């Protein structure tokens, strides 16, 4: 059901996931996995398939723009992808 502009303007503006990731990584110089980042951004939210898509859609432009580095690191759990602010 469509709403008019006035009702739309009364809505709450949410932070984009790309902005939240950039802010989190910018305030933490360590490297984190996708799961670690999402858990810190959304501690009470566990819809991982939807979050995974949003995460990937945010990380690709950040990496392409040179804002985030990606490394594949061998750990005890196998090879993990880590992300860190540049």
N, C-alpha and C positions, 0 to 999 in steps of 0.2 A: 504494500500500500504506500503510495507516494506521500510525502509530506511537503508543506510549503517552506519557503526560505526562512521565515521567522521561526518556525519550529526547528528547522535544521540548525539555525544559528544558536539556539538555546542548548544544543547538544554539547557534550564534553569533548574536548580535543585530547586525543591520546598521543603519547610519544610513539614515534615509529620505532620499529625494532632496530633499524640501521642506526638511528640516533642513540638508542639505549646501549647497543653494542659498542659504538664508538666512545661513548662516555665512560662505560665500564672499563674498556681496555685502556683508555687514556689515563684513567686514575690508578691503574694497576700495571706495573711494568713487567710482571711475570707473564708467561705464556699459559694459555688455558685451552682445554678441549671444548668442543661444541656443548657437550653435556654440562661441563662445569660452568660455562658462560650462561647457558639457559637456566640452570638451577639458581644462579645468583640473580639473574634478571627477573625470574618468575618463580620464586621459592614455593609457592602454593599451587602452581599450575603444572600439570603433568600430561598435557596432550601432545606428546612428543612428535607424532607424524606431522601435525600442523605446524608445530614450532620448528621442526627440522626444515620444512619448506621455506618458512619465513627466514630462518637463519641463513640458509644457502642463498636466498634471494638478496639478503643484505650483505653477506660476506664477499660475494663476487665483485660488486662495484667497489667495496672498500679495498679489496686486494688490488683490483685494477687501477684504482686511483692512487695506490702507493701508501695508503693509510694503515694497512694491516699486512703483516707478513704471515705466511703459512709455511709450516714445516711438518714433515712426516717423521716422527720420532719413534724408535723401537723402545718399547717399555715391557714390563713383565706381562702386561695384558695384550701384547702384540703391538703392531704398528698403530700409533695414534696420530691424528692430525691435531696440531697445536696452532693457536693463533696468538699473535702478539702485536701490539701497536708499534708502528715504525718510529 
